[in-house]
């Protein structure tokens, strides 16, 4: 029973949902089966553990049917019934949380019953819902289109012999719903094109973009934003469009739902990262990228379930390092590491302070912080081992350095949890560093050429700096 669809579903319920499910099952409108309510009561007592010992069919049967001989089929029927009722309960929860859908259903029912006064009241309620700007932009635009369709249905029910004023509105709103979703999906595909090795087509998106760019009427702010984002990914004047996108994000700030802000800001951040990799105005884009991240942190739309993402935290710290804003970055680490989930806080704090001290050439302090990293995450593990190698080189601990290179290489080859692309990135690092350390003077330029061309590779600049240091040492 522990692996059944019913128990798998119920394991996702919190305390409030368990209580409300009980109220749902206790209502004769939804359930008239007392055994089903008793079954729910037994399961509620053993949540959240749901131990196998307490969930055998025989034990559950004895609790629900104490005076009857065991019949597995009766328990299976109860499980199926409770699964279906739990799904019905979820459906009601979702309907309760979606003001758009519930409002549309009521309006439709009122039109069917020809309740004119009630219809007008809920029509005003619809306008209030739209003003509140709840939900995603896609849901909001669809809601507007469906409201226009219901207005047409209401108009037709009046049997008036005049033109329907809602037909053009309905068509225009359908266009807006399509334009928004077409542009957003196209932007998401543009972001993923370098990540996922899969062919994709953007049929008709360019025609949509051209049509919207040439329109004289003002565009919906969210459509305007995605149009500019799409142009960033497809037009040669991408820098101009990026500047325009950043400006519009500020201009439309109060009208953009948080879910859309996150998508648009990450699109802009990804563009900055791409420009930095291509060495295009690196410092300017680092500053732009940092500003975008900080806006997302300040307004918390880059948070996940109320917590700062470890990746957002790490990326902001790295950008601060790139700008050599060491005091500012130290302050950011101190103030924001507690906004991560508790299990990530210690490693994020000590790893990034180790990195900060390394960059400031405080090597002893860097090692002290590294010793306190517990490697809660594979990427902290890889980063910490790489940093330790760099520390051994900087402090001239040759024996420890060679030993660390060897042990890290073995770890990379044996650990099956490391994705192949990351494995290759760090294996290239250890291999090329070892080649540098063992190369004779006339071979060093060849190794440095390998470093310049190697892909994938981490800490390329540091490796080249090591090569230059070794060259100077061998000239003496």
C-alpha positions in Angstrom: 0.0 0.0 0.0 2.9 2.4 0.7 3.7 2.7 -3.0 0.1 3.0 -4.2 -1.2 6.1 -6.1 -3.3 7.0 -3.1 -0.5 7.1 -0.5 1.8 8.8 -2.9 -0.8 11.6 -3.4 -1.6 11.9 0.3 2.1 12.3 1.2 2.0 15.6 -0.6 -0.8 17.0 1.7 0.1 19.4 4.5 -1.7 19.6 7.8 -4.3 22.2 6.6 -5.1 20.1 3.5 -5.5 17.0 5.7 -8.0 18.8 7.8 -9.9 20.2 4.9 -10.0 16.8 3.2 -11.7 15.5 6.3 -14.3 18.2 6.2 -14.8 17.5 2.5 -15.4 13.7 3.2 -17.6 14.5 6.1 -20.0 16.4 3.9 -22.9 14.2 2.7 -23.0 16.2 -0.5 -19.6 14.8 -1.5 -19.5 11.5 0.4 -22.1 9.2 2.1 -19.7 6.3 2.8 -18.9 6.1 6.5 -16.2 3.4 6.0 -14.4 5.8 3.6 -14.4 8.5 6.3 -13.1 5.9 8.8 -10.4 4.9 6.4 -9.4 8.6 6.0 -9.3 8.9 9.9 -6.9 5.9 10.2 -4.6 7.2 7.5 -4.6 10.7 9.1 -3.3 9.1 12.4 -0.3 7.5 10.8 0.7 10.5 8.6 3.3 11.6 7.6 5.3 8.3 8.2 2.9 5.8 6.6 5.1 2.9 7.8 4.7 -0.4 5.9 3.9 -2.2 9.2 0.8 0.0 9.8 -0.2 0.0 6.1 -0.7 -3.7 5.4 -4.1 -4.5 3.9 -4.8 -6.9 6.7 -4.2 -4.4 9.4 -6.2 -1.6 7.7 -9.1 -4.0 7.1 -9.2 -5.0 10.8 -9.4 -1.3 11.8 -12.2 -0.5 9.3 -14.1 -3.8 9.4 -13.3 -5.2 12.9 -15.9 -8.0 12.9 -15.6 -9.3 9.3 -13.3 -11.8 7.7 -10.5 -10.3 5.7 -11.3 -9.5 2.0 -8.5 -7.7 0.0 -11.0 -6.5 -2.6 -12.9 -4.4 0.0 -9.7 -2.6 0.9 -8.8 -2.1 -2.7 -12.3 -0.6 -3.4 -11.8 1.8 -0.4 -8.4 2.8 -1.7 -9.8 3.5 -5.2 -12.7 5.5 -3.7 -10.5 7.6 -1.5 -8.1 8.2 -4.4 -10.9 9.5 -6.5 -12.4 11.7 -3.7 -8.9 13.1 -2.9 -8.6 14.0 -6.6 -12.0 15.7 -6.5 -10.8 17.6 -3.4 -7.7 18.7 -5.3 -9.9 19.9 -8.2 -11.9 22.0 -5.8 -8.8 23.4 -4.2 -7.4 24.4 -7.6 -10.8 26.0 -8.6 -10.9 27.9 -5.3 -7.4 29.3 -6.0 -8.1 30.2 -9.6 -10.3 33.3 -9.5 -10.3 33.5 -13.3 -11.9 30.1 -13.9 -14.3 30.2 -11.0 -15.6 33.6 -12.1 -16.1 32.4 -15.7 -18.0 29.4 -14.6 -20.4 31.5 -12.4 -20.9 34.0 -15.2 -21.7 31.2 -17.7 -24.2 29.7 -15.3 -25.9 33.0 -14.6 -26.3 33.6 -18.4 -27.8 30.2 -18.8 -30.4 30.9 -16.0 -31.1 34.4 -17.4 -30.3 36.1 -14.0 -29.5 39.6 -15.3 -29.0 41.3 -12.0 -26.6 38.6 -10.7 -24.7 38.7 -14.1 -24.1 42.4 -13.8 -22.7 42.0 -10.2 -20.3 39.3 -11.3 -19.3 41.3 -14.4 -18.1 44.0 -12.0 -16.3 41.4 -10.0 -14.5 40.4 -13.1 -13.2 43.9 -13.6 -11.9 43.9 -10.0 -10.1 40.6 -10.6 -8.4 42.1 -13.7 -7.3 45.2 -11.8 -5.7 43.0 -9.1 -3.3 41.6 -11.7 -3.4 38.1 -10.2 -2.0 35.0 -11.9 0.2 34.7 -15.0 -0.1 37.0 -18.0 -1.2 34.1 -20.1 -4.1 33.3 -17.7 -5.0 37.0 -17.5 -5.1 37.4 -21.3 -7.1 34.2 -21.7 -9.5 35.4 -19.0 -10.1 38.7 -20.9 -10.7 36.8 -24.2 -13.1 34.4 -22.5 -15.0 37.3 -20.8 -15.5 38.8 -24.2 -16.9 35.5 -25.5 -19.3 35.3 -22.5 -20.3 38.9 -23.2 -21.2 37.8 -26.8 -23.2 34.9 -25.4 -25.0 37.2 -23.0 -25.7 39.7 -25.9 -27.1 36.9 -28.1 -29.4 35.8 -25.2 -31.0 39.2 -25.2 -32.2 38.7 -28.9 -31.3 42.2 -29.8 -31.4 43.1 -33.5 -28.2 45.2 -33.5 -24.6 44.4 -34.1 -22.7 42.7 -31.3 -20.1 45.2 -30.0 -18.1 42.4 -28.4 -17.1 40.6 -31.6 -14.2 42.8 -32.5 -13.0 42.9 -28.9 -13.1 39.1 -28.7 -11.0 38.8 -31.9 -8.4 41.5 -30.7 -8.1 39.7 -27.3 -7.6 36.4 -29.0 -4.7 38.0 -31.0 -3.1 39.3 -27.8 -3.3 35.9 -26.1 -1.7 34.3 -29.2 1.0 37.0 -29.6 2.0 36.8 -26.0 2.3 33.0 -25.8 4.0 32.8 -29.2 6.7 35.3 -28.3 7.2 33.9 -24.8 7.6 30.3 -26.0 9.9 31.5 -28.8 12.1 33.4 -26.2 12.3 30.3 -24.1 13.4 28.2 -27.1 16.1 30.8 -27.9 17.4 30.5 -24.4 17.5 26.7 -24.6 19.0 26.4 -28.0 22.6 26.3 -26.7 21.7 24.0 -23.8 19.5 21.3 -25.5 20.9 19.6 -28.6 17.6 19.4 -30.4 16.4 21.0 -33.6 13.5 23.5 -33.2 11.5 25.8 -35.4 10.1 29.2 -34.8 7.4 29.1 -37.5 5.7 32.4 -38.0 7.3 34.1 -35.0 9.3 36.5 -37.1 6.1 37.5 -39.0 4.4 38.2 -35.6 7.4 40.2 -34.4 7.4 42.3 -37.6 3.7 42.9 -37.5 3.9 44.0 -33.8 6.9 46.2 -34.4 5.1 48.1 -37.2 1.8 48.6 -35.2 1.0 52.2 -34.5 -1.2 51.4 -31.5 0.6 50.9 -28.1 1.2 47.3 -27.3 0.2 45.6 -24.0 3.3 46.1 -21.8 3.9 42.3 -21.3 3.7 41.7 -25.1 6.0 44.7 -25.7 8.6 43.2 -23.3 8.6 39.8 -24.9 8.8 41.4 -28.4 12.0 43.2 -27.4 13.3 40.0 -25.7 12.7 38.1 -28.9 14.5 40.8 -31.0 17.5 40.5 -28.6 17.8 36.8 -29.6 17.3 37.2 -33.3 18.4 40.7 -34.4 21.9 42.0 -35.2 21.2 45.1 -33.1 20.8 43.0 -30.0 22.8 45.4 -27.7 20.3 48.2 -28.6 17.4 45.9 -27.8 19.0 44.8 -24.6 19.3 48.4 -23.4 15.6 49.0 -24.4 14.5 45.8 -22.5 16.3 47.0 -19.3 14.6 50.4 -19.6 11.2 48.9 -20.2 11.6 46.5 -17.3 11.9 49.6 -15.0 9.1 51.5 -16.8 6.6 48.6 -16.6 7.8 47.4 -13.2 4.5 47.7 -11.4 2.4 46.1 -14.1 4.5 42.9 -14.6 3.4 39.8 -12.6 6.3 38.3 -10.5 6.3 35.1 -12.6 6.9 37.0 -15.8 9.5 39.2 -14.1 11.5 36.2 -13.3 11.4 34.9 -16.8 12.3 38.2 -18.4 15.0 39.1 -16.0 16.6 35.6 -16.4 16.4 36.1 -20.2 18.3 39.5 -19.8 20.8 37.9 -17.4 21.5 35.0 -19.8 22.2 37.6 -22.5 24.7 39.3 -20.3 26.4 36.0 -19.5 26.7 35.3 -23.3 28.2 38.7 -23.9 30.7 38.2 -21.1 31.8 34.8 -22.5 32.3 36.5 -25.9 34.4 39.2 -24.2 32.0 42.0 -25.5 32.2 45.0 -23.1 32.8 42.6 -20.3 32.8 45.1 -17.4 29.7 46.9 -18.6 27.8 43.6 -18.9 29.0 42.4 -15.5 27.5 45.6 -14.0 24.3 45.1 -15.9 24.0 41.5 -14.9 24.7 42.3 -11.2 22.0 45.1 -11.3 19.5 42.7 -12.7 20.2 40.1 -10.1 20.0 42.6 -7.3 16.6 43.9 -8.5 15.3 40.3 -8.5 16.7 39.8 -4.9 15.3 43.1 -3.7 11.8 42.3 -5.0 12.2 38.6 -4.3 10.9 37.3 -7.7 14.2 35.4 -8.0 13.4 33.5 -4.8 12.1 29.9 -4.8 9.4 29.1 -2.2 10.5 32.0 -0.1 14.2 31.2 -0.2 17.1 32.7 -2.1 18.3 30.3 -4.7 21.9 29.0 -4.1 22.7 29.6 -7.8 21.5 33.2 -7.6 23.5 33.7 -4.4 26.6 32.2 -6.0 26.3 34.1 -9.2 26.0 37.5 -7.5 29.1 36.7 -5.4 31.0 35.8 -8.5 29.9 39.0 -10.3 31.1 41.0 -7.2 34.4 39.3 -7.4 34.8 40.0 -11.1 34.3 43.7 -10.4 36.8 43.5 -7.5 34.1 44.8 -5.2 35.5 42.7 -2.3 34.1 44.7 0.6 30.7 44.9 -1.0 30.7 41.2 -1.7 31.8 40.3 1.8 28.8 42.3 3.1 26.5 40.6 0.6 27.7 37.1 1.8 27.2 38.1 5.4 23.7 39.6 4.9 22.2 37.1 2.4 23.5 33.6 3.2 20.8 33.3 5.9 18.2 33.7 3.2 19.1 30.4 1.7 17.6 27.1 2.8 19.1 26.1 6.1 20.9 23.1 4.6 22.8 25.4 2.1 23.7 28.3 4.5 26.9 27.0 6.0 28.5 25.8 2.8 27.5 28.9 0.9 29.0 31.1 3.7 32.3 29.4 4.1 32.9 28.5 0.5 32.4 32.0 -0.7 34.4 33.6 2.1 37.2 31.1 1.2 37.0 32.3 -2.4 37.0 36.0 -1.2 40.1 35.4 1.0 41.8 33.6 -1.8 41.3 36.5 -4.1 42.7 38.9 -1.5 45.7 36.6 -1.1 44.7 35.7 2.5 45.6 32.1 1.9 45.5 30.9 5.5 42.1 32.4 6.1 40.9 30.8 2.8 42.0 27.3 3.9 40.4 27.7 7.3 37.0 28.5 5.6 37.5 25.6 3.1 37.9 23.2 6.0 34.4 24.1 7.2 32.7 23.4 3.9 30.8 20.1 4.3 30.1 19.7 0.5 26.3 19.7 0.7 26.3 20.2 -3.0 28.5 18.5 -5.7 29.4 21.9 -7.2 30.7 23.2 -3.9 32.7 20.0 -3.7 34.3 20.5 -7.2 34.8 24.2 -6.5 36.4 23.6 -3.1 38.8 21.0 -4.5 39.8 23.3 -7.3 40.4 26.2 -4.9 42.5 24.0 -2.7 44.7 23.1 -5.7 45.1 26.8 -6.4 46.0 27.5 -2.8 48.7 24.8 -2.7 50.2 26.4 -5.9 50.1 29.9 -4.5 51.7 28.9 -1.2 54.4 26.8 -2.9 53.3 23.4 -1.3 54.4 21.3 -4.3 54.1 17.9 -2.7 50.5 18.7 -1.4 49.7 20.2 -4.8 50.7 17.1 -6.8 48.9 14.8 -4.3 45.8 16.9 -4.5 45.8 16.8 -8.4 46.2 13.0 -8.3 43.4 12.5 -5.7 41.0 14.9 -7.5 41.6 13.2 -10.8 40.7 9.8 -9.3 37.7 11.3 -7.6 36.4 12.8 -10.9 36.8 9.5 -12.7 35.1 7.3 -10.0 32.3 9.5 -8.9 29.2 8.5 -11.0 27.1 11.5 -9.7 29.2 14.0 -11.7 27.6 14.8 -15.1 29.9 14.0 -18.0 30.4 17.6 -19.1 31.5 18.7 -15.6 33.7 15.7 -15.3 35.5 16.6 -18.5 35.7 20.3 -17.5 37.6 19.5 -14.3 39.6 16.6 -15.7 40.9 19.0 -18.4 41.9 21.4 -15.6 43.9 18.8 -13.6 45.5 17.3 -16.7 46.6 20.7 -18.1 47.9 21.9 -14.7 49.9 18.7 -14.3 51.4 19.1 -17.8 52.4 22.7 -16.9 54.1 21.7 -13.7 56.1 18.9 -15.4 56.9 20.7 -18.7 60.4 21.8 -19.6 60.9 25.4 -20.6 60.7 24.8 -24.4 57.4 22.8 -23.9 55.5 25.4 -21.9 54.3 27.4 -24.9 52.8 24.2 -26.4 50.9 23.5 -23.1 49.7 27.0 -22.9 48.4 26.8 -26.4 46.5 23.7 -25.4 45.0 25.6 -22.5 43.9 28.4 -24.8 42.0 26.0 -27.1 40.8 23.4 -24.6 37.0 22.9 -24.3 35.4 22.6 -21.8 37.7 24.0 -19.2 37.4 25.8 -15.8 39.8 28.5 -14.6 41.4 29.0 -18.0 42.8 32.4 -17.1 44.4 31.1 -13.9 46.1 28.2 -15.8 47.5 30.7 -18.3 48.8 32.8 -15.4 50.4 29.7 -13.9 52.1 29.1 -17.3 53.4 32.7 -17.4 54.7 32.4 -13.8 56.5 29.1 -14.6 58.1 30.7 -17.7 59.5 33.6 -15.7 60.8 31.2 -13.1 62.6 29.1 -15.7 64.2 32.2 -17.3 66.0 33.1 -14.1 
